[in-house]
């Protein structure tokens, strides 16, 4: 399913996505017509539209487009809302923008997913606080990690501090049982925010050096598509995939009822 501003998308309007690829998006897992953290996803779209286009996004209109897209679909799937301007001039991106809303859906598998193995990669995303369309660097890092025998890439910066994964936030459980989220320029993930709001264990945000991974009790990845996914290894460091706090976070997230679309 692909609709642009509530109507079937035509190829001409989508050329800007392929040729310019300037814009932002959010992806939401839909379970039986409900979305965990729906308001946070809408807030992200509104916030990022101001940053990327200096324009206000009509969130009520966006929700109506999403409702149209998911109507009649049962079970679990992912709906993505992409915001871009088909008329954007690559030579004059500073011109006033008219953001358009593209809504697409794709299948989603059951949760929880099996643990993943991550390879550390030196990389910092452009404008990390925005969920933007520019995925080349992240996907190239993921490809390189997979060619090296891993499942995905875990980014660290010039200061050797861990930041995030290619399309997910990373968290750790330290020796005290506290949940530690790396401090730095990272995407403010919706799943991460929901866990911080609803999970009763202690959550802290602190710098996490790549070398400190060895002292962690467990590590995990989070995003809307995977929920809470254990990380079984980072580089050559094996990590437990079963931990009481990890299990509690997974259960907490899965128990959230979500909001009607």
N, C-alpha and C positions, 0 to 999 in steps of 0.2 A: 504494500500500500504506500502510495506517495501522493501527497496533496500539498499544493502551494496556495496559501491564503484560503484554504477550505475548498479548493477546486483541484481536479486532476492536474498534475504538473506537466507542462509541455517542455520539450528539450531546449527550446530557445531560451526560456527563462532560467534554465539550470546551467547554462554555459558558464556563468560567472563562477559557479562552484568549482568547475574543472579548470578554468583558465586563470582565475584570480585567487580563489579559495580564501577569501577574507570574510570572516564572520565568527559567530560563536554558537554554542549549542548546549543542550543538556539531554541526557538519556535517563529514562525512568522505566523501571521494571513494573509492569502491571500484573497484578495477581487478582483474578476475578473482579476486574473493573475497579481495583483500588491500588493506590500508589503510596508507598511509605515516603514520608517527607515531601508530599506534593507542594506544600507552601514554600519549602526551602528551594525546591526546583524553580518555582515561579520567581522567587526572590532573586535567584541566580540569573535568570534570563533578564529580568529588569535591570539588575546591577551591571551585568556585562554589556547590555545594549548601550547604556550610558557611557561605559568606558570605550567600547569599540566604535560606536557610531555617534556618540553625543546626542542620542535620540531616546525618547521615552517609548517604552513598549506597552501596548495595551494588553495587560495580562488577562483580563476577562475575555478578550478576543482570542488570545492564545489558548486558553482553557476550552473555549468552544471548538476550536480547531482540533484539539486533542480528543475531546468527547466524540466528535464526528469520526475520527480515525479509529477509535477503539470500540465504537458501538457495534455490538453483536459478536465481538471476539471473546471467546471463553478462555479460561486457563491462564497460563503465564506467557508473557511476551514482553519485548522491550519497545517502547515508543521513544523516538528521538525527535526533538524539536530543534531545528537549525534556523538561525536568523542571519540573513545576508541581504545585500542589495543587488539585484540583477543588473542595475544600471551603473554600478560602481565603475568609475574610470580609473584604471591603474595609474595613469599619469597624474590624476588629480583626486586622490583618495580623500582629500580634505573637503571636497564639495559636500553640501548638505545631503544626507542620506535618507532614503526611504526604505527602512528595513522590511523585508518580506519574511514570512514564516513558512518553512517547509516542515511537514510532519511525515515521518516514515515509521514503519514498524518492521520488526524482525522477530524470529522465534527466540525463545529463551529456555535453557535447560533447567533441570531441578537443582535446588540448593540443599545442603552445602556441596561445593565442588571439592574434588580431591586436592591435597596439598600441592603447592607449586614450588619449584626450585628457581631461585633468582640469581642472576649474575650482576655484580656491581659494575656500573658504567658511569664514567665522568660525563655528566650532562646536566644542563639547567634549561628548562623550557623557557621560550619567549613568554613574557608577561605571565608568570606562573599562576597569578591569582585569577586568571580568566580561563574558562573552558572554551578555548578558541578552536577554529577549524584546522589550524596549522599543525598537523600530526606527523609531518615527515620525520623530524628528528626522533620523536618517541618511537615511531614504527621502525625506523632504521635501527635504533638501539635494540628493540625487541627482536628484530630479525637476526642481528648479530649474536644476541644472547642465545637464541634458538639454534643457530648454526654451531654454537659452542657446546650444545648439549643441555641447555637450560630451558626453562619455560618462558621466562620473561626477564626484563631488565629492571634493576633497582638503581636509581640515580643518586649520585653524590656530587657535591660541588667542589670548587677549587680548595676549600678549607677542609676537605675530606669528611664533611658532615653529610649524613644521609638526608635525603629530602622526600622523595616519593617514587612510585613506580610509573611505568609508561602511561597507564590509564587508571591508576588506583593510588589510594593513600596507603601508607605503611604504618603499622604500629608495632610496639614491642611490649612484652611483659617482663619487668625486671625482677630481681631477686626478692623484692619485698611483696611482689604480687600486684604492683601498680602498673597501670597501662600508661605507656610513654609514647607520645606522638612527637615525631621530630619537629623541632623548632626551625623555621626557615621560610623561604618563599616557596610555598606549595599551594596547590589548588585546595580551597576550602571545601572538602567533599561533603556531600549530603549524608552519606552513610556514616562517616566519621562524626558529623554533628549529631546525628540521631543517637549514636552510641554514647556520646558524651552527655546527652540530655537524659537518657533513659536507663543507663547501666549504672549499677550502684557501686561498683569498684572505683577506687581512686584513679583519676585521670590527670596526667600532668603533660605539659608541653615543654620540652627541653632539648638542647642540642644533643644529637646522637652521632658520635664519631663512628666511622666505619669499623674501626678496631674494637669498639665497644660491643659490637654484635655478639662476639664470642661469649660475653658475660650475661647475655639475656636468657631468660627462661623459655621464651617462645617469641615468634613473630607472626604477623598476619597481614593480609591485604584486604582492603575494603573498597567496594564501589556498589552501585545500584544493581549491577548485573550479577555480581558474585556474592554479595552480602559480606560475610566474614569468612575469609579463606586462609587456612593455615599455610605458612611458609615452612617447608621442610629443610631448606638449605639456602644459605647465601654464600656464594662462591664455594669454598671448600668447608664451610662451617655447617655442620648438621645441627638442626634445631628440632626439639620435640614438637610433634603435631597434636599431642593431647595434653591439655593443661586445664585445670578447673576454671580459671578466669577466661580462657579462650572459649571453652564450652559454654560458659555463662553468657558471654557476649554474643555468641552465635545464637543461643536460644532466645536471648532478649530481642535481637534483631528480627528473628523469624516470627516472634510472638506479636510484633507490632501490627495492629490491624490495618494500618494505612488509611488513606482518605479517598472517598469516592471521587472519581475523575469528574 
